[in-house]
Amino acid sequence: MAFKFTKSWRSIFQNRLLRNIVCINTIARPISTADQKEIEQFNAFKNFWWDMNGPLGGLQLYNSFRIQFLKDGLINAGFKIQNPDFPLEKIKIVDVGCGGGILAESLARVGAQVIGIDASEQLIKVAKNHIKLNRDISEKVNYIYTTVEDFVNKESENSTYDAVVASEVLEHVSDPQLFLKECVKIVKPGKSIFLTTINRTLTSWLSTIIASEYIFGSIPYGTHTWNKFITPHEVQCILKNYGCEIRSIRGTKYNPMTNKWSWSSSLSTFYLLHAIKQKEIGM
């Protein structure tokens, strides 16, 4: 449920303190990070997932920024582009929380081999049905209905993936620390982790919930819960504990009046983060 106007500022920041993540490895955790309420929330938009004028149109507009960030990050990590028309050719990526496949298809269009996983069976069906309409990239994408934990259990020992990406997912899981831990397991040392998510600030509350959901209605009501947003510091702390080095963090901003995205020098709301897994640690 999205943040309500009736909550006092005191309760807001009390909840914020309670949400702060302690960077230790010995916390009791649930078996799965999938949040069923969040899944049901997004299942409601399954028929509008690919509608540019629909409730998730802004997510499609965000793709050019996400692709650019991934490409820049991979180059920074040593990848050399061989074909300018398909800059991510030969790159193998796992898109965690792929939903209906918006990012996965875009990655495939620039040459990547993509496995998209999601804990929503309905959204995986949406993704599979849509990829059938795009025969030029259909062989480059494989969608799997699974949780990140189950995927890791089956795949991590023989992982050959160059990157894992979780875009606009971290703020919707039940346990971000466990979720990131599992994402790190997907790749071998020297490989990349890409995240895009929302900072937990007053600015993000005003812009992503009050403005975008309540005032302009540019994203569906109830899409976000402010208490589940996570700060860059928290993410860096978690990833560092799991043997990762942060390479870059960039901010973006969304204008609900114009329905446009742009890069931002501020990390106060949306941000993209790239990390490199340095070593295997006891996880």
C-alpha positions in Angstrom: 0.0 0.0 0.0 1.3 3.4 -0.9 2.1 6.1 1.8 -1.1 7.7 3.1 -1.5 11.4 3.8 -2.9 10.7 7.3 0.5 9.5 8.6 2.3 12.0 10.8 5.9 13.2 10.0 6.9 11.5 13.3 5.7 8.2 12.1 7.3 8.7 8.7 10.8 9.1 10.2 10.2 6.5 12.9 9.5 4.0 10.1 12.6 5.3 8.3 14.8 4.5 11.3 13.2 1.1 11.6 13.9 0.4 7.9 17.7 1.2 8.1 19.6 -1.8 7.1 22.4 -3.0 9.4 25.3 -4.3 7.3 25.9 -7.7 8.9 25.5 -11.2 7.6 23.8 -12.8 10.5 20.2 -11.6 10.3 17.2 -13.9 10.4 15.6 -13.8 6.9 12.6 -15.2 5.1 13.2 -18.0 2.6 12.1 -15.9 -0.3 12.4 -12.2 -1.1 9.3 -12.2 -3.3 6.5 -10.0 -1.8 3.1 -11.4 -2.8 1.3 -8.1 -2.4 3.8 -6.4 -4.7 3.3 -9.2 -7.2 -0.4 -8.8 -7.2 0.0 -5.1 -7.6 1.9 -5.5 -10.8 -0.3 -8.4 -12.0 -3.1 -5.9 -12.2 -1.3 -4.2 -15.1 -0.6 -7.3 -17.1 -2.9 -6.2 -20.0 -1.2 -2.7 -20.2 2.4 -3.7 -19.8 3.4 -2.8 -23.3 1.1 0.1 -23.8 3.2 3.2 -24.3 0.3 5.4 -23.3 -0.7 3.2 -20.4 0.3 3.2 -16.7 3.8 1.7 -17.3 4.7 3.9 -20.3 7.2 5.7 -18.3 9.1 2.5 -17.7 9.6 2.0 -21.4 10.8 5.6 -21.7 13.5 4.8 -19.1 15.0 2.1 -21.3 17.5 4.3 -23.2 19.0 5.5 -19.9 19.2 1.9 -18.5 20.8 0.6 -21.6 23.4 3.4 -21.8 24.3 2.8 -18.1 24.8 -0.9 -18.7 26.8 -0.4 -21.8 29.1 2.2 -20.1 29.5 0.0 -17.1 30.5 -3.1 -19.1 33.0 -1.0 -21.1 34.4 0.3 -17.8 34.7 -3.3 -16.6 36.8 -4.2 -19.7 34.3 -5.2 -22.3 35.2 -4.2 -25.9 32.5 -3.4 -28.3 33.0 -5.3 -31.6 29.8 -4.4 -33.4 28.5 -0.8 -33.0 25.1 -2.0 -34.2 24.9 -4.6 -31.5 27.1 -3.2 -28.7 26.2 -5.9 -26.2 26.8 -8.8 -28.5 28.1 -11.9 -26.7 27.1 -10.5 -23.3 25.0 -12.8 -21.2 22.7 -11.1 -18.8 20.2 -12.2 -16.1 17.4 -9.7 -15.8 16.0 -10.3 -12.2 12.4 -9.1 -11.8 11.9 -8.8 -15.6 8.2 -8.3 -15.4 6.6 -8.3 -18.8 10.0 -8.1 -20.5 10.5 -4.4 -21.3 14.2 -4.2 -20.4 15.0 -7.7 -21.4 13.8 -7.1 -25.0 15.7 -3.9 -25.2 18.9 -5.6 -24.0 18.4 -8.3 -26.7 17.9 -5.6 -29.4 21.4 -4.3 -28.7 22.9 -7.9 -28.9 22.7 -9.3 -25.4 21.7 -12.9 -24.6 19.1 -12.5 -21.8 17.5 -14.7 -19.2 14.6 -12.9 -17.7 13.3 -14.2 -14.4 10.3 -13.1 -12.3 8.2 -14.4 -9.4 5.0 -13.5 -11.2 3.7 -16.3 -13.4 1.3 -13.9 -15.1 4.0 -11.4 -16.1 6.2 -14.1 -17.4 3.3 -15.2 -19.6 3.0 -11.5 -20.8 6.8 -11.5 -21.6 6.7 -14.8 -23.5 3.7 -13.8 -25.5 5.3 -10.5 -26.5 8.6 -11.9 -27.5 6.8 -14.1 -30.0 5.9 -10.9 -31.9 9.6 -10.1 -32.3 11.2 -13.0 -34.2 14.4 -11.0 -34.8 15.2 -11.2 -31.0 13.1 -14.2 -29.8 16.1 -16.5 -29.8 18.1 -14.1 -27.6 15.7 -14.1 -24.7 14.5 -16.9 -22.4 11.9 -16.2 -19.7 11.7 -18.2 -16.5 9.0 -18.1 -13.8 11.1 -18.4 -10.7 12.3 -16.5 -7.7 15.9 -15.3 -7.6 16.7 -17.7 -4.7 15.5 -20.7 -6.7 17.3 -19.6 -9.8 20.6 -19.2 -7.9 20.2 -22.7 -6.4 19.9 -24.2 -9.8 22.3 -22.0 -11.8 25.0 -20.5 -9.6 27.5 -23.4 -9.7 27.7 -23.3 -13.5 27.2 -19.5 -13.9 28.6 -18.1 -17.1 26.8 -14.7 -16.9 28.5 -11.5 -17.5 26.1 -9.4 -15.6 23.0 -9.4 -13.5 20.5 -6.5 -13.6 17.7 -5.7 -11.2 15.9 -2.6 -12.5 13.1 -1.0 -10.4 12.9 -4.2 -8.4 14.8 -3.6 -5.2 12.2 -1.2 -3.8 9.5 -4.0 -4.2 11.1 -7.0 -2.5 10.5 -8.1 1.1 14.2 -8.3 2.1 16.6 -6.1 0.0 19.7 -7.5 1.8 18.9 -11.1 1.0 17.8 -10.1 -2.5 21.2 -8.4 -3.2 23.0 -11.4 -1.7 21.3 -13.7 -4.2 21.9 -11.4 -7.1 25.7 -11.3 -6.3 25.7 -15.1 -6.4 24.6 -15.1 -10.0 27.9 -13.8 -11.4 31.5 -14.8 -11.0 34.2 -12.5 -9.6 35.1 -9.8 -12.1 31.5 -9.6 -13.4 28.9 -6.9 -13.1 25.9 -6.1 -10.9 23.6 -3.3 -12.2 20.8 -1.8 -10.1 18.3 0.9 -10.6 16.1 1.9 -7.7 14.8 4.8 -5.6 16.4 6.6 -2.8 14.6 7.0 0.5 14.4 10.8 0.9 11.8 13.5 1.4 12.3 14.4 -2.2 11.5 10.9 -3.5 8.4 10.8 -1.4 7.2 14.1 -2.8 8.1 13.3 -6.4 7.4 9.5 -6.9 4.4 9.2 -4.6 2.7 12.5 -4.0 3.3 14.0 -7.4 3.5 11.0 -9.7 0.8 8.8 -8.1 -1.6 11.3 -6.3 -1.4 14.5 -8.3 -0.5 13.7 -11.9 -1.4 10.0 -12.0 1.5 9.4 -14.3 2.2 6.0 -12.6 -0.3 3.7 -11.0 -1.6 4.6 -7.5 0.0 2.3 -4.9 3.1 1.4 -7.1 5.5 2.6 -4.4 5.9 2.4 -0.7 8.3 5.0 0.6 9.4 2.9 3.5 10.7 0.3 1.1 13.0 2.7 -0.8 16.7 2.2 -0.1 19.5 4.7 0.1 22.7 4.4 -2.0 24.7 4.1 1.2 22.7 1.1 2.3 23.1 -0.6 -1.1 26.9 0.1 -1.1 27.2 -1.3 2.4 25.4 -4.5 1.6 27.3 -5.1 -1.7 30.6 -4.4 0.0 29.9 -7.1 2.6 29.3 -9.5 -0.3 32.7 -8.8 -1.9 31.7 -6.1 -4.4 33.3 -2.9 -5.4 31.1 0.1 -6.5 32.2 1.5 -9.8 29.6 4.2 -10.5 26.4 5.7 -9.4 24.3 8.1 -11.5 21.1 9.9 -10.8 18.1 10.4 -13.0 14.9 12.4 -12.7 11.5 12.0 -14.1 9.1 14.8 -14.9 5.5 13.7 -14.5 4.2 16.8 -16.2 6.2 16.1 -19.5 6.5 12.3 -19.0 10.2 12.6 -19.7 13.4 11.3 -18.1 16.8 13.0 -17.9 20.2 12.5 -16.2 20.6 14.3 -12.9 23.5 15.3 -10.7 21.4 14.4 -7.7 20.8 11.0 -6.2 17.9 12.2 -4.2 15.3 10.1 -6.1 16.1 7.7 -8.9 19.6 6.3 -9.2 21.5 3.6 -11.1 24.4 1.7 -9.6 27.1 -0.5 -11.1 29.3 -2.8 -9.0 31.9 -5.4 -9.7 32.1 -8.6 -7.8 35.7 -8.9 -6.5 35.7 -12.2 -4.8 33.6 -15.1 -3.6 32.9 -14.9 0.1 31.1 -17.2 2.5 27.4 -16.6 1.6 
